[in-house]
Amino acid sequence: MNTIESEILQHLNDPIQREKIFSQVVRLYQERIYWHIRKMLIVHEDADDVMQNTFMKAWNGLDGFRGDSLISTWLYRIATNETLTFLANKKAKTTISVDAEDDWVANTLRADTYFDGDDLQIRLQQAISTLPDKQRLVFNMKYYDNHTYEEMEAILGTSTGALKASYFHAVRKIEKFFDIEKQ
Amino acid sequence: MRNPEEILRQRFGNKNYFRVPDNYFDNFANRWQDSHAIAVKSVTHFNLNMRTWLYMAAMLVGVLFLARTIYSINENHRQAAAENYELYLYSQVEESDVIDYYLTNSDL
């Protein structure tokens, strides 16, 4: 735990300073948490909603946080759960096939003013969207955010071995997606 | 043979192409702080109201308990006084007088 984290933790236990310090926590971690969520949900508005819920849950659960893990790890964990719940609810509401999901990603990104990628990047996002949610999480965290397997283990609660296997399979599936596309 | 991850990285890179509206993060922090302050305020208000009601309920229970205790003490006292009076009356009458009284009033 670095000095900033331990200082924050110390002040978070103080009921008078808690609110002010938590606002600093929001400012400090919001970007990382946002990108973690956004890469999974694609749409900015959805990511914004889930981030609000994440920090609200963190605030409400502050008494339960004993400092056994880093604040960032704890926030990532909440954000991950919120994101997976959001995706599950969305899937329950709409019965969409895997192919339709690919199209949805492509169409959404083409129309999205908050996405700068070209067609190649859109196709990569399409390929990523074919992965199961948890595998997609692992892929995004490793490929884009360069998280170590140890960090991912703490956040996702999955063993390093399983994470390595999951990432390997994700890369293979994406590779295959483009091989099929070439044929 | 090249690592498949390396192939992906070389072909697509790992740059983040998603964007956010201008000043989104500054606005988010402010927005969150404002909405959170309102939520905290209403929770505090609720807790204060709740606390007042709890104090009042505790006081009511206390008053009822005290009243019941005082009532039962008074009741015991009254019963004891009645018993004492009865014993006093018996002590003032001779046993032979009581027997005579029972014999003359045979229907008792």
Chai-1 contact restraints between the chains, C-beta under 6 A:
chainA,res_idxA,chainB,res_idxB,connection_type,confidence,min_distance_angstrom,max_distance_angstrom,comment,restraint_id
A,S23,B,Q33,contact,1.0,0.0,6.0,A-B,restraint_1
A,V26,B,A29,contact,1.0,0.0,6.0,A-B,restraint_2
A,V26,B,W32,contact,1.0,0.0,6.0,A-B,restraint_3
A,R27,B,A29,contact,1.0,0.0,6.0,A-B,restraint_4
A,Q30,B,F25,contact,1.0,0.0,6.0,A-B,restraint_5
A,Q30,B,F28,contact,1.0,0.0,6.0,A-B,restraint_6
A,E31,B,F25,contact,1.0,0.0,6.0,A-B,restraint_7
A,R38,B,F18,contact,1.0,0.0,6.0,A-B,restraint_8
A,F55,B,W32,contact,1.0,0.0,6.0,A-B,restraint_9
A,Y114,B,R19,contact,1.0,0.0,6.0,A-B,restraint_10
A,F115,B,Y17,contact,1.0,0.0,6.0,A-B,restraint_11
A,F115,B,F18,contact,1.0,0.0,6.0,A-B,restraint_12
A,D116,B,Y17,contact,1.0,0.0,6.0,A-B,restraint_13
A,D116,B,R19,contact,1.0,0.0,6.0,A-B,restraint_14
A,G117,B,Y17,contact,1.0,0.0,6.0,A-B,restraint_15
A,Q121,B,Y17,contact,1.0,0.0,6.0,A-B,restraint_16
A,L124,B,F12,contact,1.0,0.0,6.0,A-B,restraint_17
A,Y143,B,N14,contact,1.0,0.0,6.0,A-B,restraint_18
A,Y144,B,N14,contact,1.0,0.0,6.0,A-B,restraint_19
A,V171,B,P4,contact,1.0,0.0,6.0,A-B,restraint_20
A,V171,B,E5,contact,1.0,0.0,6.0,A-B,restraint_21
A,E175,B,P4,contact,1.0,0.0,6.0,A-B,restraint_22
